[in-house]
Amino acid sequence: MNASDGTAEARTAARWWADRLIEEADPDTGEDATDAAIWTARKLAQRPTLEQAEAFRQALEEAILDGPVSHPSWQTAIERDDPKWGSGLRDIGTDWGPDETLGNALEAAGLDGRSLGLLPAKTVMWISPGEVGVALGYGGQVQRLDVS
């Protein structure tokens, strides 16, 4: 595994979340009534602008560099030549709402950092040296993103 400063991984991760912010995907929480409520709330709410999505992306990229990429497990994963080592310490995501990293980036973009409907629920992303994986929605399979 090549040593990585995390810039490409942070950029890839932030771009993925910003794309989810502006798309209108169906919610997948594993609960039909909750999914219907989220879908209705999204239809009634004003969607983020492209400028807000870009501000969110920039704030999130910085937060990932300051958080998961700066965590000591990042360097240990490189030293062990095992990108998944310690990956549970380098994740961001949503359950019923955004975690602190995502919430702060939303607020930096002028959006509600606790909003349930802006980002896909029940989604987790692992950011590791050379790898970014995401499980989208309830029971979602892990997909590897192209790090660029």
HUTA-V216704 format. One record per residue. N is the residue number from 1. NEAR is the number of other ideal C-beta (glycine too) atoms within 10 Angstrom. Layout:
BEGIN
n & near
N & NEAR
N & NEAR
END
This chain:
BEGIN
n & near
1 & 14
2 & 7
3 & 9
4 & 18
5 & 11
6 & 21
7 & 13
8 & 15
9 & 27
10 & 23
11 & 18
12 & 19
13 & 28
14 & 24
15 & 16
16 & 19
17 & 27
18 & 25
19 & 12
20 & 18
21 & 24
22 & 15
23 & 10
24 & 9
25 & 12
26 & 10
27 & 21
28 & 18
29 & 19
30 & 12
31 & 14
32 & 8
33 & 8
34 & 17
35 & 17
36 & 11
37 & 15
38 & 20
39 & 14
40 & 11
41 & 14
42 & 17
43 & 10
44 & 8
45 & 12
46 & 5
47 & 15
48 & 20
49 & 13
50 & 11
51 & 10
52 & 19
53 & 20
54 & 15
55 & 19
56 & 26
57 & 21
58 & 15
59 & 20
60 & 28
61 & 22
62 & 14
63 & 21
64 & 27
65 & 17
66 & 12
67 & 18
68 & 25
69 & 22
70 & 12
71 & 16
72 & 9
73 & 17
74 & 24
75 & 14
76 & 14
77 & 24
78 & 19
79 & 12
80 & 13
81 & 10
82 & 14
83 & 22
84 & 14
85 & 18
86 & 19
87 & 19
88 & 10
89 & 15
90 & 26
91 & 17
92 & 24
93 & 20
94 & 22
95 & 12
96 & 11
97 & 17
98 & 26
99 & 15
100 & 11
101 & 20
102 & 24
103 & 19
104 & 16
105 & 28
106 & 26
107 & 15
108 & 17
109 & 23
110 & 12
111 & 21
112 & 14
113 & 16
114 & 12
115 & 16
116 & 19
117 & 19
118 & 26
119 & 23
120 & 23
121 & 23
122 & 20
123 & 22
124 & 17
125 & 26
126 & 23
127 & 27
128 & 26
129 & 28
130 & 15
131 & 18
132 & 24
133 & 19
134 & 23
135 & 17
136 & 20
137 & 18
138 & 16
139 & 9
140 & 14
141 & 9
142 & 11
143 & 12
144 & 10
145 & 16
146 & 7
147 & 18
148 & 8
END
